[in-house]
Amino acid sequence: MGHHLDGKSSIVPLIDRLNKYPVGLPDSDKLRRILAILFTEDEAYIASRFPLTEATLPELVRATGWDSVRLQATLDTMADKGLVMDTAYGGKTFYLLMPGLIGFFEFSFMKQRQDLPVAELAQLMHEYLYGDPEQKMGREFFASKTPLTRSLPYEEHIPVSSQVATYESAREIVKRAGYGAIGMCYCRHKKEHLNDICKKGAPTKEICISLGTAAKFMVRRGFAEYRTTEQLLAVLDKARELRLTHITDNIRHKPSFICNCCSCCCELLGGVQQGFPMGVAKTNYTLQIDGESCLGCGLCQKACNVTALEAVAAENGKRKKRMTVLPDHCLGCGACIGACPSKSLSLIPASRPEIPEKKKDLFKAILKEKKRLTPFVLHGIKKKILRSIRMG
């Protein structure tokens, strides 16, 4: 645990570094306390010296001034804590500083931690994310024109006439990933430490899916357990039985996770409900309600994970009320459809913005929207020049 809350020599540069990412962490006393718990003084210094993209050990030696043995040992500890991600490629190990969200905030509650004051940390994170009347973190995460994440539809509710792209299907994403793992839900685990539980009865363990390179890192570092494709598909089925909403990266090529989210615990869906209805990208569908057959019972409203349904006065005289859709809120996920006893709900195609191809395209779009792109461009040019010089 860190003990450097007042140590501006480490915390402030760390915040400055984190705020160069597409989604940063607005400064506050609570954030400084969170970082002081998660990072030791040395770890905060190393993190503050990280370049904007992946770096090798020799590159980090030059950036920090540390010797390689000491630095590698500290980086290994940071990877175990989910503060950095280490990936082997081409005979080299590359290190990437994790952002706060989606990043080390989540990793802090994705395995049982004996080295952290988890109850205090859960309360601090909750207050940081939800207790600010100016919603600085909400605006940082959700207010970009290009959302960081997107929802996925239940395939069984997609109209037969629609042609479904593989990147729109949770099941196809899992099948094409090549490697997957299952882990603990950060949101529900954190909520347990706030003495609260999921109102839908969704589990905390073995519910959130990681894929590809991210999954391999998480398995190696104890944040998740490997599962076969068939086992992961069964997790999706379980999530649908509980009427959870599938959320993934807002990219078409190799999404790295599928979270199965509820309205009461999920911080991504919480943002939609807290005034940022466009904060999670919607599917290529939206909900349609047959007003003639709708009973106005409200079961779909209870099933919805983003408060996109409300009761209004019925116009046909047969019943007092009927349900209607709030189109700006509806994610088009279809989680509510199975709850309708009169089969009055269906998905219909909707026009949506194009989904970025790869993660670099997503990050570039968000950085450009926030006017943070220039440092990344300059860093890329500098990195290419330095590597060319060293190669001769």
C-alpha positions as CSV (number, residue, x, y, z in Angstrom):
1,M,0.0,0.0,0.0
2,G,1.2,3.5,-0.7
3,H,1.8,6.0,2.0
4,H,2.5,9.2,0.0
5,L,-0.8,11.1,-0.1
6,D,1.0,14.4,0.4
7,G,3.9,13.5,-1.8
8,K,3.5,15.8,-4.8
9,S,6.8,14.4,-6.2
10,S,4.9,11.2,-7.2
11,I,1.2,11.7,-7.1
12,V,0.8,14.8,-9.2
13,P,3.1,13.7,-12.0
14,L,1.2,10.4,-12.0
15,I,-2.1,12.1,-12.5
16,D,-0.6,14.3,-15.2
17,R,0.6,11.2,-17.0
18,L,-2.7,9.3,-16.6
19,N,-4.6,12.4,-18.0
20,K,-2.8,12.0,-21.3
21,Y,-4.9,8.9,-22.0
22,P,-8.1,9.0,-24.0
23,V,-9.9,8.7,-20.7
24,G,-8.1,10.3,-17.8
25,L,-8.8,10.8,-14.1
26,P,-9.8,14.4,-13.1
27,D,-7.8,15.5,-10.1
28,S,-9.4,15.6,-6.6
29,D,-8.5,14.8,-3.0
30,K,-10.3,11.5,-3.3
31,L,-8.4,10.5,-6.4
32,R,-5.1,11.3,-4.7
33,R,-6.1,9.1,-1.8
34,I,-7.1,6.2,-4.2
35,L,-3.7,6.5,-6.0
36,A,-1.8,6.6,-2.7
37,I,-3.4,3.3,-1.7
38,L,-2.8,1.6,-5.1
39,F,0.7,2.8,-5.8
40,T,3.8,2.9,-3.7
41,E,6.0,5.9,-4.0
42,D,8.4,4.0,-6.3
43,E,5.5,2.6,-8.4
44,A,4.0,6.1,-8.8
45,Y,7.3,7.5,-10.0
46,I,7.8,4.7,-12.5
47,A,4.2,5.1,-13.8
48,S,4.7,8.8,-14.2
49,R,7.7,8.2,-16.4
50,F,6.0,5.8,-18.7
51,P,5.9,6.7,-22.4
52,L,2.5,7.0,-24.1
53,T,2.6,3.6,-25.7
54,E,4.2,0.2,-24.9
55,A,7.8,0.2,-23.8
56,T,10.6,-2.3,-23.4
57,L,12.7,-2.7,-20.2
58,P,15.7,-0.8,-21.8
59,E,13.4,2.0,-22.8
60,L,12.0,2.3,-19.3
61,V,15.5,2.1,-17.8
62,R,16.3,5.2,-19.8
63,A,13.1,6.9,-18.8
64,T,13.4,6.3,-15.1
65,G,17.1,6.2,-14.5
66,W,16.8,2.9,-12.5
67,D,19.0,-0.1,-13.0
68,S,17.3,-3.0,-15.0
69,V,17.2,-5.5,-12.1
70,R,15.5,-3.3,-9.7
71,L,13.1,-1.9,-12.3
72,Q,12.1,-5.3,-13.7
73,A,11.3,-6.5,-10.2
74,T,9.1,-3.5,-9.5
75,L,7.4,-3.8,-12.9
76,D,6.6,-7.4,-12.1
77,T,4.9,-6.4,-8.9
78,M,3.0,-3.7,-10.7
79,A,1.8,-6.2,-13.2
80,D,0.6,-8.5,-10.4
81,K,-1.4,-5.5,-9.1
82,G,-2.9,-4.7,-12.5
83,L,-1.1,-1.3,-12.7
84,V,0.8,-2.3,-15.8
85,M,0.3,-4.9,-18.5
86,D,3.2,-7.0,-19.6
87,T,3.1,-8.8,-23.0
88,A,5.7,-10.9,-24.7
89,Y,6.1,-10.4,-28.4
90,G,9.0,-11.3,-30.8
91,G,11.3,-12.4,-28.0
92,K,10.8,-9.1,-26.0
93,T,8.5,-8.1,-23.2
94,F,6.5,-4.9,-23.6
95,Y,5.1,-2.9,-20.7
96,L,2.0,-0.7,-20.9
97,L,0.8,1.6,-18.1
98,M,-2.8,0.8,-17.5
99,P,-5.3,3.7,-17.5
100,G,-7.5,4.3,-14.5
101,L,-10.8,3.5,-16.2
102,I,-11.0,1.0,-17.9
103,G,-7.9,-0.3,-16.2
104,F,-6.4,-0.5,-12.7
105,F,-9.6,0.7,-11.0
106,E,-11.2,-2.5,-12.2
107,F,-8.2,-4.7,-11.6
108,S,-8.2,-3.7,-7.9
109,F,-11.4,-5.6,-7.4
110,M,-11.0,-8.5,-9.9
111,K,-9.3,-10.8,-7.4
112,Q,-9.2,-11.1,-3.7
113,R,-6.7,-8.6,-2.4
114,Q,-5.1,-9.0,1.1
115,D,-2.7,-6.1,0.5
116,L,-5.4,-3.4,0.1
117,P,-8.0,-1.8,2.5
118,V,-10.7,-2.8,0.1
119,A,-13.7,-1.4,2.1
120,E,-12.0,2.0,2.2
121,L,-11.0,1.8,-1.4
122,A,-14.5,0.8,-2.5
123,Q,-16.0,3.8,-0.6
124,L,-13.4,6.2,-2.1
125,M,-14.0,5.0,-5.6
126,H,-17.8,5.2,-5.2
127,E,-17.5,8.8,-3.9
128,Y,-15.0,9.7,-6.6
129,L,-17.3,8.3,-9.4
130,Y,-20.7,9.4,-8.1
131,G,-20.2,12.0,-5.4
132,D,-19.0,14.9,-7.5
133,P,-21.8,17.4,-8.2
134,E,-19.9,18.6,-11.2
135,Q,-19.7,15.0,-12.6
136,K,-16.1,15.6,-13.8
137,M,-15.3,11.9,-14.0
138,G,-18.7,11.2,-15.7
139,R,-18.0,13.9,-18.3
140,E,-14.4,12.6,-18.8
141,F,-15.6,9.0,-19.5
142,F,-19.0,9.4,-21.1
143,A,-19.2,12.8,-22.8
144,S,-17.0,12.1,-25.9
145,K,-18.7,11.9,-29.2
146,T,-17.1,8.5,-29.7
147,P,-17.9,6.2,-26.7
148,L,-15.2,3.9,-25.3
149,T,-17.6,0.9,-25.1
150,R,-20.7,-0.4,-26.9
151,S,-23.6,-2.7,-26.3
152,L,-24.3,-6.0,-28.1
153,P,-27.8,-7.3,-29.0
154,Y,-29.2,-10.7,-28.0
155,E,-28.9,-12.5,-31.3
156,E,-32.2,-14.4,-30.8
157,H,-34.1,-11.1,-30.9
158,I,-32.4,-9.6,-34.1
159,P,-35.0,-9.4,-36.9
160,V,-34.7,-12.3,-39.4
161,S,-34.5,-9.8,-42.2
162,S,-31.3,-8.2,-40.8
163,Q,-27.8,-9.2,-41.8
164,V,-25.8,-9.5,-38.6
165,A,-22.1,-8.6,-38.8
166,T,-19.8,-10.9,-36.7
167,Y,-18.7,-7.9,-34.6
168,E,-22.3,-7.4,-33.5
169,S,-22.7,-10.8,-32.1
170,A,-21.4,-11.6,-28.6
171,R,-21.3,-15.3,-29.5
172,E,-19.3,-14.7,-32.7
173,I,-16.8,-12.4,-30.8
174,V,-16.2,-15.2,-28.3
175,K,-15.8,-17.9,-31.0
176,R,-13.3,-15.8,-33.0
177,A,-11.2,-14.6,-30.1
178,G,-8.9,-17.7,-30.0
179,Y,-8.5,-17.5,-26.2
180,G,-10.8,-16.5,-23.4
181,A,-11.1,-16.3,-19.7
182,I,-13.6,-15.7,-17.0
183,G,-13.2,-13.4,-14.0
184,M,-14.8,-11.5,-11.2
185,C,-17.1,-8.6,-11.8
186,Y,-15.3,-5.5,-10.5
187,C,-18.6,-3.6,-10.1
188,R,-20.4,-6.2,-8.1
189,H,-17.4,-7.1,-6.0
190,K,-16.8,-3.4,-5.1
191,K,-20.5,-3.1,-4.3
192,E,-20.3,-6.0,-1.9
193,H,-17.7,-4.0,0.1
194,L,-20.3,-1.2,0.3
195,N,-22.7,-3.8,1.9
196,D,-24.9,-4.0,-1.2
197,I,-25.7,-6.8,-3.6
198,C,-27.1,-7.1,-7.2
199,K,-30.9,-6.7,-7.3
200,K,-31.0,-9.1,-10.3
201,G,-29.1,-11.8,-8.4
202,A,-26.2,-11.7,-10.9
203,P,-23.1,-13.4,-9.6
204,T,-19.9,-11.6,-8.7
205,K,-17.6,-14.5,-9.8
206,E,-17.3,-16.1,-13.2
207,I,-19.4,-13.7,-15.1
208,C,-17.1,-11.2,-16.9
209,I,-15.3,-12.4,-20.0
210,S,-11.8,-11.3,-21.2
211,L,-10.5,-12.3,-24.6
212,G,-7.3,-12.6,-26.6
213,T,-4.1,-11.0,-25.4
214,A,-5.9,-9.3,-22.4
215,A,-7.2,-12.6,-21.3
216,K,-3.7,-14.2,-21.4
217,F,-2.4,-11.4,-19.2
218,M,-5.2,-11.7,-16.8
219,V,-4.9,-15.5,-16.4
220,R,-1.1,-15.2,-16.0
221,R,-1.5,-12.5,-13.3
222,G,-4.3,-14.2,-11.4
223,F,-7.2,-11.9,-12.4
224,A,-9.1,-14.5,-14.4
225,E,-9.2,-18.2,-15.2
226,Y,-9.0,-19.8,-18.7
227,R,-12.2,-21.2,-20.1
228,T,-13.0,-23.0,-23.4
229,T,-15.2,-21.4,-26.0
230,E,-18.1,-23.6,-25.1
231,Q,-17.8,-22.6,-21.4
232,L,-17.7,-18.9,-22.3
233,L,-20.8,-19.3,-24.5
234,A,-22.5,-20.9,-21.5
235,V,-21.6,-17.7,-19.5
236,L,-23.4,-15.6,-22.2
237,D,-26.5,-17.9,-21.9
238,K,-26.4,-17.5,-18.1
239,A,-26.2,-13.7,-18.5
240,R,-29.2,-13.7,-20.8
241,E,-31.2,-15.7,-18.3
242,L,-30.6,-12.9,-15.8
243,R,-31.4,-10.3,-18.5
244,L,-28.0,-8.7,-18.3
245,T,-26.7,-6.4,-21.0
246,H,-23.5,-7.4,-22.9
247,I,-20.9,-4.5,-23.1
248,T,-17.7,-4.7,-25.1
249,D,-15.0,-2.4,-26.6
250,N,-16.3,0.0,-29.2
251,I,-14.3,-1.6,-31.9
252,R,-14.9,-4.1,-34.7
253,H,-11.6,-6.0,-34.7
254,K,-10.7,-8.2,-31.7
255,P,-12.7,-6.7,-28.7
256,S,-10.9,-7.6,-25.5
257,F,-13.8,-8.1,-23.1
258,I,-17.5,-8.8,-22.7
259,C,-19.0,-7.6,-19.5
260,N,-22.4,-8.8,-18.5
261,C,-24.0,-5.8,-16.9
262,C,-27.0,-4.9,-14.7
263,S,-28.6,-1.6,-13.9
264,C,-27.9,-1.6,-10.2
265,C,-24.2,-2.3,-10.1
266,C,-22.5,-1.6,-13.5
267,E,-20.7,1.7,-13.6
268,L,-20.9,1.8,-17.4
269,L,-24.7,1.5,-17.4
270,G,-24.8,3.8,-14.4
271,G,-23.3,6.5,-16.5
272,V,-26.1,6.2,-19.0
273,Q,-28.6,6.5,-16.1
274,Q,-26.7,9.4,-14.5
275,G,-27.3,11.8,-17.4
276,F,-25.0,10.4,-20.2
277,P,-27.4,8.5,-22.4
278,M,-24.9,8.5,-25.3
279,G,-22.0,7.3,-23.1
280,V,-22.3,3.7,-24.3
281,A,-22.6,3.1,-28.0
282,K,-25.9,1.5,-29.0
283,T,-26.4,-1.5,-31.1
284,N,-27.7,-1.2,-34.7
285,Y,-31.2,-1.8,-33.3
286,T,-33.7,-0.2,-31.0
287,L,-36.8,-1.4,-29.2
288,Q,-40.3,-1.3,-30.7
289,I,-43.4,-1.8,-28.7
290,D,-46.8,-3.0,-30.1
291,G,-49.1,-0.5,-28.4
292,E,-52.2,-2.6,-29.1
293,S,-51.0,-5.8,-27.3
294,C,-48.9,-4.1,-24.6
295,L,-50.4,-4.7,-21.1
296,G,-48.6,-1.9,-19.4
297,C,-47.5,-4.3,-16.7
298,G,-44.0,-2.8,-16.4
299,L,-42.1,-6.1,-16.4
300,C,-39.9,-4.8,-19.3
301,Q,-39.2,-1.7,-17.3
302,K,-37.9,-3.8,-14.4
303,A,-35.7,-5.9,-16.8
304,C,-34.2,-2.8,-18.6
305,N,-30.7,-2.0,-17.5
306,V,-30.7,1.7,-18.5
307,T,-34.2,3.0,-17.5
308,A,-35.2,3.3,-21.2
309,L,-38.8,2.4,-20.7
310,E,-41.6,4.2,-18.9
311,A,-45.3,3.9,-18.4
312,V,-47.6,6.4,-20.1
313,A,-51.4,6.7,-20.2
314,A,-53.0,4.3,-22.7
315,E,-54.9,5.7,-25.6
316,N,-57.1,2.8,-26.7
317,G,-59.3,2.6,-23.6
318,K,-58.7,-1.0,-22.9
319,R,-56.2,-0.4,-20.1
320,K,-55.0,2.5,-18.0
321,K,-51.3,2.5,-19.2
322,R,-48.9,1.2,-21.7
323,M,-45.1,1.2,-22.0
324,T,-43.1,3.5,-24.2
325,V,-39.4,3.6,-25.2
326,L,-37.0,6.5,-24.5
327,P,-35.0,6.2,-27.8
328,D,-32.0,8.2,-26.5
329,H,-31.6,5.8,-23.6
330,C,-32.4,2.5,-25.3
331,L,-29.2,0.5,-26.1
332,G,-31.0,-1.9,-28.4
333,C,-29.6,-4.9,-26.4
334,G,-32.9,-6.8,-26.2
335,A,-32.5,-7.7,-22.5
336,C,-36.1,-6.7,-21.8
337,I,-37.8,-8.6,-24.6
338,G,-38.0,-12.0,-22.8
339,A,-39.7,-10.4,-19.8
340,C,-42.8,-9.3,-21.8
341,P,-45.8,-11.7,-21.2
342,S,-47.7,-10.5,-24.3
343,K,-44.7,-10.6,-26.7
344,S,-45.2,-6.9,-27.5
345,L,-41.5,-6.1,-27.8
346,S,-39.2,-6.5,-30.7
347,L,-35.9,-5.0,-32.1
348,I,-36.0,-3.0,-35.3
349,P,-33.0,-1.7,-37.3
350,A,-31.7,1.8,-36.3
351,S,-29.1,4.1,-37.9
352,R,-25.9,4.4,-35.8
353,P,-22.5,6.0,-36.2
354,E,-19.8,3.7,-37.6
355,I,-17.9,1.6,-35.1
356,P,-14.1,2.2,-35.2
357,E,-12.1,-0.7,-36.7
358,K,-9.3,-1.2,-34.1
359,K,-8.5,0.1,-30.7
360,K,-5.9,2.5,-32.1
361,D,-8.6,4.0,-34.2
362,L,-11.0,4.3,-31.2
363,F,-8.3,6.0,-29.1
364,K,-7.3,8.3,-31.9
365,A,-10.9,9.5,-32.3
366,I,-11.4,10.2,-28.6
367,L,-8.0,11.9,-28.3
368,K,-8.8,14.1,-31.2
369,E,-12.2,15.0,-29.8
370,K,-10.5,16.0,-26.5
371,K,-7.7,17.8,-28.2
372,R,-5.1,15.4,-26.7
373,L,-3.9,13.8,-29.9
374,T,-0.8,15.9,-30.6
375,P,1.4,14.4,-27.8
376,F,0.7,10.9,-29.1
377,V,1.6,11.9,-32.6
378,L,4.8,13.6,-31.5
379,H,5.7,10.6,-29.3
380,G,5.2,8.2,-32.2
381,I,7.5,10.3,-34.4
382,K,10.2,10.6,-31.7
383,K,10.0,6.8,-31.0
384,K,10.6,6.0,-34.6
385,I,13.5,8.4,-34.9
386,L,15.2,7.0,-31.7
387,R,14.8,3.4,-32.8
388,S,16.2,4.2,-36.3
389,I,19.3,5.8,-34.6
390,R,19.8,2.8,-32.3
391,M,19.5,0.4,-35.2
392,G,22.2,2.2,-37.0
